[in-house]
Amino acid sequence: MNKQLISVLTDVFGLRASQIVPELTKDQVGSWDSLKQMDLVMSLEREFDISLEITDIVKLNSVANINEVLIEKGVKLEA
């Protein structure tokens, strides 16, 4: 897992790094509501210097999908 992405997800959702796995979904994170979704979007845009469109934002419902969107945006996700 990419350290920058883990850092963003732990900061936004208050999770431990060990909890951040590709299989983790929005439904498994109690604090992942609509406000946290926007916090996630802004944090990803700032951290990775990207701009997310509505179609991208809708896809951000699991760690695996977040990885996929970042790669589509040209982000290099080395561990």
C-alpha positions in Angstrom: 0.0 0.0 0.0 1.1 3.5 -0.8 2.3 5.4 2.3 0.8 8.7 1.2 -2.6 7.1 0.6 -2.5 5.3 4.0 -1.7 8.6 5.6 -4.6 10.4 4.0 -7.1 7.6 4.9 -5.9 7.4 8.5 -6.2 11.2 8.9 -9.6 11.4 7.3 -11.3 8.4 8.9 -9.3 8.1 12.2 -8.2 4.6 11.4 -5.0 2.8 12.2 -2.6 2.1 9.3 -3.1 -1.6 9.8 -6.8 -1.3 9.1 -6.2 0.2 5.6 -6.4 -2.7 3.2 -7.6 -2.8 -0.4 -10.8 -4.7 0.6 -11.9 -2.0 3.1 -15.2 -0.4 1.9 -17.2 2.6 2.8 -19.8 0.3 4.6 -17.1 -1.0 6.9 -16.1 2.4 8.2 -18.6 4.0 10.6 -17.2 7.5 10.2 -17.4 7.4 6.3 -20.4 9.6 5.7 -21.0 12.3 3.1 -19.0 14.9 5.0 -16.0 12.6 5.3 -16.4 11.8 1.6 -15.8 15.4 0.8 -12.9 15.6 3.3 -11.5 12.5 1.5 -11.8 14.2 -1.9 -10.2 17.4 -0.8 -7.4 15.5 1.0 -6.7 13.3 -2.1 -6.7 16.3 -4.4 -4.2 18.2 -2.1 -2.0 15.3 -1.4 -1.7 14.0 -5.0 -2.1 17.3 -6.8 -5.0 16.1 -8.8 -8.6 17.3 -9.6 -11.4 14.8 -9.1 -14.6 14.9 -11.2 -18.0 13.9 -10.0 -17.6 10.5 -11.8 -14.4 9.9 -9.9 -15.9 10.9 -6.6 -18.8 8.5 -7.0 -16.2 5.6 -7.4 -14.5 6.4 -4.1 -16.3 3.8 -2.0 -13.4 1.4 -1.2 -9.6 1.5 -0.8 -9.3 -0.6 -4.0 -11.4 1.9 -6.0 -9.5 4.9 -4.6 -6.3 3.2 -5.8 -7.9 2.7 -9.2 -9.1 6.3 -9.5 -5.6 7.6 -8.5 -3.9 5.5 -11.1 -6.4 6.7 -13.7 -5.4 10.2 -12.8 -1.8 9.4 -13.4 -0.7 9.1 -9.8 2.3 6.7 -9.3 1.4 4.5 -6.3 4.6 2.9 -5.3 4.6 1.4 -1.9 
